[in-house]
């Protein structure tokens, strides 16, 4: 195997000790390379010596997945271009190095007359490898599901240095096990985890695709714990026209009722691929930061919807949405009901969707305290109860945290705040909203963490997921082992041990470091 240099300059180590999550770690060395052979050598040596390894590129993780807990950081190239993507327009697939931005993959598909269903909110800053690693979703998951549903092939490098070319369907589980021959010799035997639920967005560890389970599924959502994702092949759809509307509502409950109808039995002609939500606080932040958005002052909520349709069906689709929205109680006003009439309009609406989290993040940076953003997903049928719970919890923080707040006043010299600044937006069609808590002081940050955990535990108790798309990383590993049955956690650990016996890859992600099977379970 080729040699490599481990850089130990303190300034360089500090640069790669944090990611978008604001978690801070520490590293003993940095290896800068994009060469798969060198990466294999790094991993093989790290495994032999028990040195932890994390992979770092743009560090857009919101859960600390790229933050090192000692050991080496493998810094990957950040160059990206649509020209790095190979599109098979007839076979409707695209293959790209893992470092390629999702937006560049999208552009390459469009140039070839195809459509990329994957649409994470951070598509302009996140790589396709990162999207696979946390099984990212986004606005269009209402119709198309998460990234993993579209992955057809992966090239991965294991902790042993073995390089696997995986194609969906080539390695299905047999009698609850995956079996694969390794290039270096020997056979890898891995237990198969449960299938992912179809009624819930879920990015909590290892799960199988229900309709076509394959060894590939273990790497989707693995957050760097099983191997290095070198290249990705995704399925595409034929190009189609896109209808889009951005609708501002004067009454939040009326808007919620319309979402519930879209979830249960959409009116004739409506086949949305995106159903996105912005509450009053989110709209106020975005409107203040971006006056050009012209957010109506009376707006209590907004919905962004999209639908793919055949060329020539524009008028029929537009009329169907217009009539359905009016029937649902949307304001009959061009300033409140905005319908895209060009590609420029569509991009403006999508930019609006991104302007909301951008505005939230800007306020957090201004205050010098990181936001606390939830990633909770509730099961189907929970829309109104979910929103009602959020309203109550955000209006009365002490009641929401209960006994967990008993020692707050003694520790901080002040009582728990009644409420915190907040803004809520996200994938309401999937019962997957991001509640962003925006503390102003360290004491409010501590109170926000209590509320965050209370919300997460409430969601889990109702059969929901504590991560709908961002993954577990380091931020939620303590919650995972509390809310997931011990037998499932033990099985996930067994999968980890099969791929990475020394426990060096992504150490600290998903669950704590553990190389040996514990006596009596997880």
N, C-alpha and C positions, 0 to 999 in steps of 0.2 A: 504494500500500500504506500502511497506517496506520503512524504513528510509534511509538516505544517508548523507554522509559528504561532505561539501563544503570546499575545501582547499583554503587558501588565502595567501600562501607564495609568496612574490613578485617575487622571482626567478622562481618559477613554472608558475606564471601568464605570465611572460615575455617570457618563453619558448613557450607558446602556443598563443602568440599574433601575429604571422606571419606565412606565408606559402610559398610555392615555388614561388608565385607571387611577393614577396618582399614587399607586402603591410604590414603595421604595424598597429595594433589596440590595444585594451586594454580590459582586463577582470577584473571582480570583484571576480571571484571564479572559481575553477576547480573541477569537479566531475569525478573521474576515475572509470569507470565501463563498463562492457559489458553485464550485466544482463538486459534482456528486462524488467523485472518487476521493477527494479530500474530506468531504463531509463523512463519508463512510469510514475513513481512517480515524477521524476525530472521535466518532461514536464508538468504534471498536476499542480505541485506547481508553476512552472515558469509562466504558463498561468494565474493562480489565482492571482499571485503577479505582473504580468507584467514584469517579468525578461527575457531579451533576452537570447536565447540559440543557440549555434552553436555546431556542432559535429566535432570532430577532430580525425584523425587517423594518416595517413602518411603525410598529408598536402601537397599533390602534385598538388593542384589546381593552375592554372596559372592566375586566375582572382580574387583571394582573397576570395573565397567562405568560407574558413575555418577560416578567420580572424574575431575575435569577435569585435563588437562595443558595449562594455560594457556587463554586465551580466555574465552568466556562460558558460564555455567551458566543454562539455561532452567529455572526452578523452576516446576513445575506444581502446580495445586491438589491438595490431599489429601482433599477431602471425598468421601464415598462413602455410598451408601445403596442398598438394593434397589429403591427407587423410581426410581432413575436407569436401571434396566434395562427394556427393552422385550422381553417374552416373547411369542412366537407359539406358543401351545400346540398348535395344529393342525399348523403347519409344523415344530414341534420345533426352533426356533431362539431365541436370545436375543442382543440387541444392546445394547452398553453403551459409554459413554465409556471410554477406555483406563485412566482413573484409578480406576475402580471396583474395590474389593477382590474377589478371587475368592470369598471367603465371602459377600459380598453378592449376587454373581451366582448363587451356589448357593442362597441363600435365596429370591431372586426366582423361580428355576426351580421350587423346591419349592412355593411359593405357587400357582404355575400348574399344579401337578400333573405336573411334569416332573423330570428328573434330570440334573444336570451331571456328566459323567464326569471332567472335569478336577479334579485333587485334589492340587496341590502341598502339601508339608508346611507351607509358610508361607502357606497360603490366607487366614489371618486378618490378615496384614500385607502381602501382596504384591498388586499390582494385576493385572488381567487383561492390560493392556498389557505389564507387566513379564514376565508368564508367557509371552506370545507372543514377546517380544524375546529371551528365552533358551531358548525351547521347553521350558519346565519340564515335569516329569512329576509323580511322586509315587507314593503307595502303590498307586493303582488303575491305574497304567500296565501292570501285569501283564496285564490284560485289555483296556485301552482305549488304550494307547500314550500318547505325549506330547501336550501342548497342541495342537501343530500339526495333529494328525490331526483335530481338531474345529473348526478355524477355517474358516468358510465365507465370510467377508467381512472386509475391512479398509478403513478410510479412512486414507490416509497423506499426509503432506506431505513433498515432496522438497526437497533442498538448493536447487533452483532456485526454490522457492516454489510449484511446481505441486502441486495437490491431486488425488489419485487416489481414485476409488471402485472398489475391486476386489472382484469376486465370483468365487468358485472356479469354474473352468470357462470363464471368459470370455477368459482369456489363456493358453492352453496353448503350450508351445514348438513351434516349427516349424523343422525342419532345424537343431536345436541352438540356436535363438535365440528370445528373447522380443521382440516388437515391440508398442509401445503408443504411441498418439498422445497428446501432451501438451496440456493445456488452453491453454497459452501459445503453442502452435504448435510444429511440428516433431515428430519421432518419436524415441522412445527405443528403442534396440536393445541388448539385453543378452544375453550368452552364458548358456546354460543349464548349471548344474552337474550332477554325477552324482546319481542317485537315492539316497536314504537306504537303507542296508542294513536288511533286515527281521530279521536275526538279532542285532542289536546296538543298544542304546540309544546315541544319538550326538547330542551338541549341540556339534559342532565346525564352526562356520562354516556356509556356505550349502549346503543339500542340498534335493532335490526329494522330494515325497511319491511313492512308487513307483506307486500305483494311479491317482492323479489329479493329475499334475504341473501346476503353474500358477504364474504370476508371484507370487501370494500367498506361495508357499513361500520366496521370497528374503527376505522380511521376517521370517519365522518363524525365530528364532535369529540375527537380524542384529545384535542387541545395540547398537542405536542408530547403526549405521554407514551405513545406507542411507536413512533418513528417520524422521520422527516419526510414530508410530502414534497416531492420534487416536481411532478407535473400532474395536470388534471385534464381529463376529458369529460365534457359535459354535453348533454343532449340539448338540441335547439328545437325551435318550432318554426314553421314557415312564417315569413313576414306577413303582417296584417296591418290594417288601419287601427288607430287607437282613439276612442272617444274618452274625453276627460272632463270632469266638472269639479269646481271648487265652490262649495255652497256654505254660506254663513247663515246660521240659524239664530232667531231671536229667543228661542226657548230650547233649553238643553234636553228636556224630556221628550219633546217632539222629535228631535234628531235621534235620540236613542230608540224610540219606537220604530223609526224608519230603518235603523241598523238591524233591529231585531227582525224586521220583515225580510230584509235582504238575507239574513242568516237562515231563516226558516223556509221561506217560500217567496222568492223574489218575484215581483210583478212581471208579466209577460214582456219579453224583449230585453230584460235586464239580466246580464250575465257578468257581474263585476269581477275583475281580477284584483282590484285594490279597494279597500274600504278603510280610510284613515281618519283619525279623530284628533281634534285640537280643542282643548277647553278654553274657557275665557281667559285664564291667567296666561296660558301659552300664547294666545292671540295678542294679548296686551304686550307681552315681552317682544314678540316678533314685530308687531306694529310700531313699537317705540324705536326699535333698532333699525327697522327698514320701512320708513314712511311710504316708500314707493309701492308697498303692498296694498295700501289703502284699505286697511281692515275697518269694516263698518263699526262705528262706536257702539251700536246696539247689539253687536254679535255676542252671544253667549257660548257658542260652539261653532265649529266648522267641520265639514266632511270633505275629503278629497276622494273621488271615485274614478276608476278607469275601467274600460272595457275594450277588448279586442273585437274587431268585426271585419267582415269581408269588404273589399273595395266596392263602392256603390251602395252600401247599406248605411251610409252616414246619416241621411235624413231620417230614416226609420229609427235608428238607434237613438239619435238626438231627441226625436219626438217622444219615444218611449220613456226616456229618462225625464224629460221636461214634464210630461203628464204625471209620472209617478211622484216626482218631487213636489209638484203643486198639490197633488192629492194628499201627500204626507204632511203638508203644512209649511213647506219651505216658502220663504218670502218671494213674491213675484216681482223681482227687482233685479236689474242687470248688475247692480253693484253687489248684490248678495248672492245671486245665482250666476256664476261665471262659467261659461261653457267654452272649452278650447275650440277654436276654429282654424288653427294652424299648428304646425309643429313648434313654432315659436311660443304660442300660447301654452302648449303642453309642457315645454321645458320651463316656462315661467311658473306653472303650477307645481312642477316637481321641485323647482328651486324654492318655492314657498315652503314645501314640506321640509326641505333641509334647513331653511332659515329659522324654523322654530327651534330645533335642538341647538343650532348654532347660537341663537340668542340666549338660550338657557345656559349654555356653556360659557358664553361671554360674561354673563352676570356672575357666575360662580368664580371665574378668574378675577373679576373686578373685586370681589369680596375676599379673595385670597383663601377661600375654602372650597374644597371639591364638592360638587353636587352629590347627592345620594339618589341615584336613579334606579328604580325597580325594573325588573325584567320578568314580572310574574305573569303567568298565563293560566286562566281559569278554563274549566271544561265547557263544552257546548251546553247551552241552556242557562249559563250563569250571567249573561250580560247585565240585566237590570240589578241583580243582587250584588254583582261585583262593583258596579258604579255606586250603588247605595252604600256599600261598605267603605269605599274610598272616601265618599263624602263625609261619612260619620267620623272616620279615623282622622281625616285632615282637619275637621272642625273641632275635635276634642282629643288632642294628643294624650293627655293623662289617662283618659278612659280607654283609649286604644292600647296603650302599653301596659296598663294594669299594674300588677305587683312588681313587674320588672323595673318600674320607676321608683320603687320605695326608697332607695338610697340616694336618689339624684340630688335632692336639696342639701344633704349633708356633704356630698362630694363637691358640688359646684357652688354652694353658698347662695343658691336661688332656687325657687320652685321650678318644676317642669313648665315650659311654656305651654300655653293653651293651644297654640298652632304655630306652624312654620310657613314661611313663604314657599310656594310650590307651583308647579305647572305640569299638566298632564297631556300627553299626546301619544300617538302610536296606532297600533294595528287592531283597532277595535273590532273589526270584522272577525278576528280570531280570538276575541276576549283577551287581548294581550296589549295592555296599556303600559306606558312608561310613566310612572309617577315620579317626578323629579322634586326632591326636597332641597331647598336652597337656604341653608343656614347663614346667619349673619355673624355669629360669634362661636367660639369654641364650645360654649355651653349648649348652644343650639345644635351644633354638630353632634354632640353626645346625645342630645334628645332625639335628633334625627336618626341616629343609629338604632336607638331603641324602637322607634316607630317603624323603621325599615324591617327590623327583625320581626316585629309583631305582624306586619303585613305579610311577610314571607311565610310565617308559620300559619297564619289564617288561610292563606292560599293553599298551602300543602294539606291542611286539615280538610279542605273541601275537595281534595283529589286533584288539585292543580299542580303546576310546575313552578319551582322557584327560579327556573331559567327557561324562558321561551326561545331565546335566540343567541344570547351573548355567551353562554356557557357558564361553567362553575368557576374555573380558574382557581385563584387563591382566595377570592373575595367571599365565596359561598361554600367552601369545602367543609367548614364546621356545621353549616346548615344541612348540607347533603347527607352527612352521616346521621343526622338527627331525624330527617324527614323521610329518607328512603329506607325500606325494610333492610335489616341487617343481612339477610341472605342475599339480597341483590348487591349490596355493597361488597360482600365477600366475593361474589362472582366477578364483579368489576375488578377487584384486586387480583383475582386469579387470571383474568385476561391480561392485566398489566404485567404480572409476573411471567406469563408465557412469552410475551414479546420482549420484556426488559427485565430479566431476572435480577440485575444489580440495582434496579430502580433509579437509573441515572437520568432518564429523559423527562423533561418537564416536571422536575421534582417539585412537589407542593401543589401541583395543579390537580383539581378534581377531588383528591383526598390526600391525606398526609403521607409522608414517606414510610413505606413498609415493604420489605423485601421477602420476609418469610410469612407463611400462613400462620395466623394467630391461633392459639389454642382455643377451641370452642367457638370460632366464628370470626367476625370482622373486628 
